[in-house]
Amino acid sequence: MWMMLAAMPANRAPLPAELEDLLLGVAAGDREALSEFYARTRTAVYGLALSYLRSGHDAEDVVQDTYIRVWNSAESYRPQGKPMAWLLTIAKHLSLMRLRERDKVVDLPQEDWNTLAIDSPAVTAEDRQVLTAALCALTDQERRIVLLHAVTGMKHREIAQVLELPLATVLSKYHRALKKLRNRLEGDELP
């Protein structure tokens, strides 16, 4: 189980060059390119929105708004090899706007986490429950960092940019979160 979590980024990350090509298609008005871009990046956008909003319904709304924004502003994207960072920055800003509108944070229902990073056919229902419980042991910020790395395959530097945190903070929180997850998954409770 632990090895599966560690292996997730390599198996699931879309290649930046492919995403950039799709964004160029979107900028040219290609709806099929938008559909493919959505299919490859939706889980990451939903995960980020969910980590901020803690509501599956609100996160779905932000996902929809994010791709509308992508459709309307794809021509403003400048290829720099960081299409996921651009996309997740849009999602982050829309999530923060939604939070300001709502002016509160709602507790995240347990079933919403079940739909996020653990959607792989290789993950059994039992593994899904264990992993979901382990993720709940993390702080919101730790969970965001781990899920962005695990779900999107983003590098720590990109995560730091998207979350507007120093790289050292992202690295330390990531390693602390992995230690918590390892302890939880191995059955050792943290103090």
N, C-alpha and C positions, 0 to 999 in steps of 0.2 A: 504494500500500500504506500509506504513512504517513498519507495523508489518511483512509483507511478507519479506522485506529486512532483518529484524532482525532475522527471522526464517530460512533464507537460509542455514547457515552453518550446522545446525543439520540435514537437510534433504538431503544434497548432498555429504557429505564427505565420501569417501571410507574408510573402516577400515584399519589401518596400518598392522594388522596381515594378512588380505586378500591380500593386495598389496605385502607384503613380500613373501607370498606363491607363488604368481604369478611371482615375480622376481626370486625365486628359480627355477620355471618351465622354465622361459626364459633362465636362466643360463644353464639349462640342454638341451636347444635347442628346447623347446616346443613352436611352432609357435602359437598354440591356447592360451597359457598363455600370449604371447606377445599381441595378439589380444585383449584379455580381459583386460590386463593392460592398453593398449591404450584406450579402450572404457571407462574405469573408470577414466583416468587421462588426457585425451586429452584437455578437456576444460581448465583445470588449466594451462597446458603447453602453450596453445595458448594464454590465458589471460596474462600470464607473458611475453611472447615474444611480444605480441601486446603492452603491456604497455611500453616496452623499445623501440621497433622499430617503433611504430606508423604507421605501414603499414601492412595491412592484408596479402598481398602477401609474404612479408618478414617473417611475423610471421608463415605462413603456411610452409615456407621453414625451419624455425627453428624447428617447430614441427616435420617435417620429419627427420631432422638431429638428433634431440634429441632421437627419437625412434630407429634410426640406431645405435646411440651411446649406447643406453640401450641394444640393441641386442648384440652388440659387447663387452660390458663390464659388463654385468649383473653378471658375476662371481666375479667381484671385489667388489660388494655390500656386506657389512657385516651387517647382521640383527641387528639393534639397535632400532627398533620401529619407524624409521623415513624415510620410503621409499619416501614419497612425498618431503621431504627436499632434499634427494639425487637427485631425478628426477628434481626438480625445480632448483637445483644448476647447473645441466648439461644444462638445458634450459637457465638459466641466462648467463652462460659463453658463450654459442653459440650465444645468442642475443648480448652480448657485443662485441664478435668477429665480428659479422655482422655489428654492428655500426662502429667499427674501420675501417672495409673494406670500408664502405660506406662514413664514415667521415662526416655525417650530419644526422639530424633527419628530417623526412618528417612529415608534419601535418597528423594526423590520420583522415581519412574520417569518417564522422558521421555514415555511414552505417556499418562500421567495428565494432563499439561499440555495435550496435544492435545485433550482432551475439554472443556476449560474455557471460555475466553473466545472461542474461535475456532470456535464451532459454527454460524456463520452460513452459509447457502447461498451468500452472495455471496463467501465466502472460498474460494479455490481450494486444492487440496492443497499446491501449491508455496508459496502465501502462508502457509498454516498452518504449514508447516515453518520458514519464515523467521521468522515471528512467534514461534513457540515457542522457537527458538534465541535470538532477541533477548530474550525474557522471562527466559531463563536467565542472562542477563548481569546481571540486577538482584539486589540483596540480597533476602532474604525480606520485609523490611518494605517496601521499595520496590515489590516485586511485589504485595504485599497492597494497598497504596494505589492503584496503577495499576489493578489488576483490580477493586477495589471501585468506583472511579470509572468505569471503562470498562464493566464488566458490569452494575452496578446503577444507574449514573447518579447515585450518591450525591454530594452536595456535600462539599467538603473539610471543612467544619465538622462534618458528620455522621460522616465517616470519623474525624476526630479524636476525636469522642465515643465511637464504637464501639471504636476501638483504644486509647483512653485515652492520647492523645498531645496535646501542645499543637498548636494550629492552625498556628502558624508552622513547626513540625517537619514536619507533614503537607505543607504547601505546599512547603517546601524539598526534601523527599524526592521529592515528586511531580515537581517541575520538574527535579531532578537525574536522576530515572528517565527522564523524557521525553527529556532530552538524550542519555542513554545509548542509549535505544531509537533515537532519530533517527540517532545516529552508527553504530549497529550496522546499521540498515536501509539507510543510505546507503553502507554498505561501509567506513566508517572505523572502525578498531579503536581502543578506548580504551586508554590506558596502564595 
